[in-house]
């Protein structure tokens, strides 16, 4: 008589889980520190941010003794597309969406990143889809559906697509180039694109000497949000897969809430705390181990079915 015993499936690498969580939390802190550079030319400031980050990342590669790797034509095209969509157009879409609908609308739409990555990360299990839905709900509650018009919504959807490209376009690059090179090259390629956008939008006012608070904010964005968070995210992606990694995008509004509280920009409301709790619950559901089957056959022999995981 066959007997079926449920055993826990292996969890994704703890290192990848920690890196994905830390990266998305750090990205969430961008909302708070960006308030310190509200009057600085946007495109010029972002060009400076990515230039400094590229210098840091290439220096890290050199100090780590990484040998130079020349990207192939396909890899160069992917890097250019990554810089254009995941960095430059993402910033443009967020800026324009914020002007038309406010940050709440943008944050709510970006809260659907976990669901989008789960859907494109292969054949997601019902459990992973359910977890992503809970995370999306939590991000929506924490951010709040803001006011806005259809144009603002379209810009927000553009930002969502660019955020997905930030992960999807990097996946085929990471096995050969690695997280440091992908982060450094994409940041470097974004600089001239942002300069062109800034010249078109601001002309000669593209850049100016920042005030001390503006300089501190730009430095934080370059070092922590770009250099550190990019490295953490791109190292995590191949370890746990886009579907599982996408769950942690729900920590973006949590990071924003925490930063606002630390900087004295506001006390978290009940909706903020409820949304954060839902995000954490959704991530926990998504990371819960799945069972796999071991059949005990007559005569004491065993046969284990291949573990099925949500990461492909």
MOJO-V6911 format. One record per helix or strand. SS is the DSSP state (a for helix, b for strand). FROM is the first residue (numbers start at 1). TO is the last residue. If there is no record, write none. Layout:
# MOJO-V6911
ss: [SS | SS]
from: [FROM | FROM]
to: [TO | TO]
This chain:
# MOJO-V6911
ss: [b | a | a | a | a | a | a | a | a | a | b | b]
from: [3 | 14 | 30 | 42 | 73 | 113 | 126 | 150 | 212 | 270 | 291 | 302]
to: [8 | 28 | 37 | 63 | 110 | 120 | 143 | 206 | 262 | 287 | 296 | 304]
